[in-house]
């Protein structure tokens, strides 16, 4: 399949399908990025060690940002 055919196929997709393709491309890009993989591993280790945020804290931060228009 040529790049032109890929582009035409994507152009014919629904919004939901295009978002799924975009998510796949982002995933493929991140999975090929060793720096991102290292950062992800660091974050997972920190979470395993108890460095987490409770859903209530997250909701509060979200509300504050939303009120600030961010």
N, C-alpha and C positions, 0 to 999 in steps of 0.2 A: 504494500500500500504506500503510495507516495505521500509526501507532506501535504500536497494540495488536496488529496483525497481525505486525509485525516482532518484537515481544517474544514473542509466542506461537511464532513460527517459531524463534527462538533457543532458547526453552525446550525445544523438541522435538529440538534438535540433540544430537549426541554430544559428549562432552567435547572430543574432538579438533577437531570443527567449531567449537565455541564458542571454543576457544583461537585458531583461525584467524581468526574474526571479531574477537576482541579484538585480535589483532595488526594486523589491517587498520585498525581504529579508531584504535589507537595511531599507526600510520603516517600515517593521514590527519591526525590532530591535530598530529603533529610536522611534517609537510610544510607545514602552514598557519602554522607558527610561525617567523617570520623570525629571531627571536633564536636558536632552535635551529639553524636553517640556518646562521647566522653562526658559531655554536660548532662545528658540524660542519666547516665550511670551514676554521676555524682549526686544528682537530685534524688534518685531512687535510694541510694545509700543513706542520704540524709533523712529521708522519710522513714526508712527502716529503723533508724536510730531515734525516731520519735519527733523529728522536726516536721510537724504537720500543722495545718490550720483547720480549725473546726468549721463546719458548715455555717454556724452562726456568725463567726468572725468574717467569713467570706461574704455572707449576705450583708453584713453591716458595711464592709468596705465597698461592696457593689452599690448599696444605697447612697453612700456618701459620694461616690464618683458620679452616680446618676444625677444627684442633686446639683453637683457642680457642672453638669453638662458634659462629662467626659465619657 
